[in-house]
């Protein structure tokens, strides 16, 4: 994990990678728990027998499950020591270019796209590219907008 002493240290890093998260396993238990939490029990996600005959040969994670892992990825990707609180402000763009088969390992790369000073903090826009181990194509690319306060 990359550490920054001060939020203002990010200001000069616009356009650069600022961190890479640890790997996270997306197993069937995680997929099933997400299905239960959201009510999305489509067979491609939760029925291994039927999914084995489907287009991917196995169950796949929900795209929104991958997206919901962003806070976990952020937590393991980089830290700013003087930030006392951060809030999710939204997303500018989200795409799911490739599926996440069950038992995939994922990690995220963070590139700072924007830094706007705010009273008591800053708003950051970070491009998050989620990769699947062993795949050349990302499984999620999102622009996450956060407000961080010191």
PLY file of the C-alpha trace (Angstrom):
ply
format ascii 1.0
element vertex 150
property float x
property float y
property float z
element edge 149
property int vertex1
property int vertex2
end_header
0.00 0.00 0.00
1.24 3.46 -0.87
1.09 6.14 1.86
0.89 9.88 1.51
1.51 12.13 4.51
-0.87 14.89 3.42
-3.91 15.10 1.18
-2.31 18.06 -0.56
0.54 15.73 -1.66
-1.88 14.27 -4.22
-2.32 17.60 -6.01
0.92 17.22 -7.99
0.14 13.61 -8.96
-2.80 14.22 -11.30
-2.42 11.86 -14.24
-0.29 9.37 -12.32
-0.90 6.00 -10.69
-1.22 6.51 -6.95
-1.68 2.95 -5.76
-2.47 -0.71 -6.35
-4.68 -2.77 -4.05
-4.19 -6.24 -2.66
-5.81 -9.20 -4.42
-9.38 -10.11 -3.44
-10.93 -13.53 -4.07
-14.43 -13.54 -5.56
-15.76 -16.95 -4.57
-19.27 -18.39 -4.76
-20.00 -17.48 -1.14
-19.33 -13.79 -1.90
-21.45 -13.97 -5.07
-24.32 -15.66 -3.19
-24.15 -13.11 -0.35
-24.34 -10.27 -2.88
-27.31 -11.96 -4.59
-29.06 -12.22 -1.22
-28.31 -8.60 -0.36
-29.59 -7.26 -3.69
-32.25 -9.78 -4.67
-30.46 -10.50 -7.96
-30.54 -14.30 -8.09
-30.11 -14.70 -11.85
-28.90 -18.23 -12.62
-25.69 -17.02 -14.29
-24.58 -15.89 -10.81
-26.02 -18.42 -8.36
-26.71 -21.72 -10.13
-23.39 -23.50 -10.81
-25.06 -26.45 -12.55
-27.02 -24.33 -15.01
-24.17 -21.82 -15.42
-21.84 -24.67 -16.43
-23.97 -24.94 -19.58
-24.06 -21.17 -20.10
-21.82 -18.86 -22.11
-19.02 -18.70 -19.51
-18.99 -22.34 -18.38
-19.33 -21.32 -14.74
-21.03 -18.76 -12.53
-19.87 -15.16 -12.81
-19.96 -12.29 -10.36
-22.52 -9.53 -10.76
-21.03 -6.41 -12.33
-22.37 -4.43 -9.41
-20.63 -6.84 -7.01
-17.33 -5.91 -8.64
-18.27 -2.24 -8.36
-19.26 -2.67 -4.71
-15.72 -3.84 -3.94
-14.31 -0.39 -4.72
-14.23 0.71 -1.04
-12.31 -2.46 -0.15
-9.90 -1.88 -3.03
-9.43 1.77 -2.01
-8.76 0.71 1.58
-5.90 -1.52 0.46
-4.59 0.61 -2.40
-3.37 3.83 -0.85
-3.73 5.85 2.34
-3.49 9.54 3.17
-2.37 9.99 6.76
-4.02 13.33 7.50
-7.46 12.44 6.10
-9.92 12.05 8.97
-12.96 11.28 6.83
-13.83 10.48 3.25
-17.21 10.29 1.54
-18.25 8.80 -1.75
-19.47 11.64 -3.97
-20.37 9.50 -6.97
-19.18 7.99 -10.20
-18.62 9.67 -13.54
-18.34 6.53 -15.62
-18.50 2.77 -15.08
-17.86 -0.04 -17.55
-17.57 -3.82 -17.18
-15.43 -4.88 -20.18
-15.05 -8.53 -19.11
-16.80 -11.03 -16.82
-15.55 -12.21 -13.42
-15.77 -16.02 -13.28
-16.21 -17.56 -9.82
-12.96 -17.97 -7.87
-11.26 -15.10 -9.71
-8.73 -12.94 -7.95
-9.12 -9.22 -8.53
-7.08 -6.14 -7.71
-7.39 -2.46 -8.55
-5.03 0.15 -9.94
-5.70 3.79 -9.05
-4.84 6.73 -11.30
-5.59 10.23 -10.07
-7.59 12.11 -12.69
-8.48 15.22 -10.74
-7.82 17.12 -7.52
-9.97 20.07 -6.48
-9.30 21.80 -3.16
-12.33 22.20 -0.89
-12.74 24.01 2.39
-11.12 21.55 4.82
-10.16 18.97 2.21
-10.31 18.08 -1.46
-12.44 16.37 -4.05
-10.56 13.69 -5.96
-11.48 11.88 -9.14
-9.74 8.53 -9.42
-9.82 6.12 -12.32
-10.09 2.63 -10.87
-9.13 -0.20 -13.19
-9.97 -3.61 -11.76
-7.97 -6.46 -13.22
-8.56 -10.20 -13.03
-5.50 -12.32 -12.44
-4.46 -14.01 -15.67
-6.61 -11.83 -17.93
-5.40 -9.07 -20.23
-8.76 -7.28 -20.22
-9.99 -5.33 -17.16
-13.23 -6.43 -15.51
-14.24 -2.94 -14.38
-13.14 0.60 -15.15
-14.74 3.36 -13.11
-14.16 7.02 -12.31
-14.78 7.40 -8.59
-15.34 10.85 -7.13
-14.59 11.24 -3.41
-14.49 14.08 -0.95
-11.77 13.73 1.65
-11.44 15.94 4.70
-8.43 16.66 6.90
0 1
1 2
2 3
3 4
4 5
5 6
6 7
7 8
8 9
9 10
10 11
11 12
12 13
13 14
14 15
15 16
16 17
17 18
18 19
19 20
20 21
21 22
22 23
23 24
24 25
25 26
26 27
27 28
28 29
29 30
30 31
31 32
32 33
33 34
34 35
35 36
36 37
37 38
38 39
39 40
40 41
41 42
42 43
43 44
44 45
45 46
46 47
47 48
48 49
49 50
50 51
51 52
52 53
53 54
54 55
55 56
56 57
57 58
58 59
59 60
60 61
61 62
62 63
63 64
64 65
65 66
66 67
67 68
68 69
69 70
70 71
71 72
72 73
73 74
74 75
75 76
76 77
77 78
78 79
79 80
80 81
81 82
82 83
83 84
84 85
85 86
86 87
87 88
88 89
89 90
90 91
91 92
92 93
93 94
94 95
95 96
96 97
97 98
98 99
99 100
100 101
101 102
102 103
103 104
104 105
105 106
106 107
107 108
108 109
109 110
110 111
111 112
112 113
113 114
114 115
115 116
116 117
117 118
118 119
119 120
120 121
121 122
122 123
123 124
124 125
125 126
126 127
127 128
128 129
129 130
130 131
131 132
132 133
133 134
134 135
135 136
136 137
137 138
138 139
139 140
140 141
141 142
142 143
143 144
144 145
145 146
146 147
147 148
148 149
